[in-house]
Every structure is written in structure tokens, then in C-alpha cells.
């Protein structure tokens, strides 16, 4: 067993009162991992609360335990330890990170991002692993627990999400062995697929259509760009979280190496989501713009109009990758 895994397991067994949290705008891996570790802590008789800056996307509400996620910290919560999942630094937590700092909570940092700054008292960081969910399979076992059906369902979903449905370069033979074990534990691939891919609202489908009409590509066809304005969300009736995952469409045409999705936020800023083939490190591009992520999936939030941000992003891509 990995020595850091054993150290985290020992610390978790000795402590109680956990604040479980993750990055803003949580994705499948983030949500699924939080739910799985909260379930494991409950099995150990530990108290915990899951608090994030942003709510769970509606299409992930099928995950077991999702009703327990909060966007506020209950006054009565006896918090003693922060368990931070799938976040490369405290700034990625939004206001929850401020709470962690103000209370000087000891931090257990569990993550698989290569740019993690090891900000915890204990740091379990494994960039070679596909997802935080995959990491938790080993940690839950180290805690002396069986995975079980509900935790297996969450962890399977988290791995599915962060591997791009087993399409990204982080889809290793080990990933398939892990998910096979999760299916043996009770994870239902059909249920997870239905929840993730076949439970979108009518508004989300309309939003997809509006977004696809904005597609443009660079002169050489190597960069694809999609956009979503506030008007697109208003006219379709879809919410921002329902557009999570749409960035992949910007990479779907033959010859495209970088896909970019620009989304107007309610505060006037622009959320930029990058996707790429393995030849282009969009994580480096996102970090140069104040964001972060993986080499083939990353993002940032920028000030400016759509035109201004699009110009800045395209220039940065050219500077860093297409010299």
C-alpha cells in the first residue's frame, strides 16, 4: 500500500468532525468523491458535512447521498478537520477556503492534479491516477471498509467522468481493473450512464443546439471555439451547471487539437473551458491565465467581453502551443 494512503487512513480513523469540500463549479469526480468519502466516514461512526461554494448539478442528483450536499456551513457543525478533495490549492474552494483559513483547520489534501501545491497537513497527491474517485478506492480499503454498492456507484461515476467516458489518455488498464471491481461491488453502469447522459432537461438540449450554432474554427482547423451567452441560457431555460461537459463538442471535428468553450457568467465574467488532444497541454495554457486543470482538460475564469476573452485565449494558445 502507498505509505501516504496509510498515513491518511490512520489520521482519519483518529479524528472526527470533518468538513468535506472541493473546488468551485464541481464536476462528476468532485461530487462523487465527496459522497463516497462521506459515506465511508459514516460507516466509521464519524461526523461530517459536505459543503461547497456551488450546488450539485441537477443531473448528478441520482448519486446516492446527494441530498446531503450543502452550500452553507451549519452553525452547529463541530468541524475539526478539513478534508479537501480534487482541488489543487485552497483558492479553488471559493469562500469555503476562507473558512478553512480563518479557523486554521488541519487539512487532509486528496487530489490527482499535477499542479497540486501540497497545501495540507497531510497530502495524498497522485497525478498518475485517473481521478480522485480512483484514489478513494484504495483509501476506503485502507480504512478497513468494503466499498459496497452505493460507494461503488459514486466511485464508478467519478472515474467515468474524469476519463471522459474512458476516452482520455488517463484511461489505463488499471482503470478498467478498478471499474470492473466496482461493478462487482454493485455499481450499475446502466444506471450511471442513464443518470449522466440520458437525464438532461429539455432546456439543456435546447442550449446545446444554440451553442453548436456558434461553432467556429481557426484558419488551419486546429482550434475549435464554442460560446454560450447569458441570452442563450435565458432563452433555453437551462442553468449553467447543465452546460458542464459541453466543452467536448469544441474538440469533436476532424483535425481539431484544442477545443474552447466560452460561457458568460451572471457576474459578467467569462468561464473558459479547454479540451485538447494529448499533443497539446491545455493545463499549462489555463494556468498561464490564472486557472488550472489537467493536460487535456482545464479551465479558468476571465474578466472581459466575449470578444476580448476569445481574442486573449486564442493568442495565448498560439503563444504557448502553436509557435
DAJO-V346547 format. One record per helix or strand of 2 or more residues. SS is the DSSP state (A for helix, B for strand). FROM is the first residue (numbers start at 0). LEN is the number of residues. If there is no record, write none. Layout:
# DAJO-V346547
ss:SS from:FROM len:LEN
ss:SS from:FROM len:LEN
This chain:
# DAJO-V346547
ss:A from:2 len:12
ss:B from:17 len:4
ss:A from:27 len:16
ss:B from:47 len:4
ss:A from:57 len:3
ss:A from:65 len:3
ss:B from:68 len:2
ss:B from:80 len:5
ss:A from:89 len:4
ss:A from:94 len:8
ss:B from:105 len:6
ss:B from:121 len:4
ss:A from:131 len:11
ss:A from:147 len:15
ss:A from:172 len:13
ss:A from:188 len:9
ss:A from:201 len:11
ss:B from:215 len:2
ss:B from:222 len:6
ss:A from:229 len:7
ss:A from:239 len:4
ss:A from:245 len:6
ss:B from:257 len:7
ss:B from:269 len:7
ss:A from:281 len:7
ss:B from:291 len:2
ss:B from:296 len:6
ss:A from:305 len:16
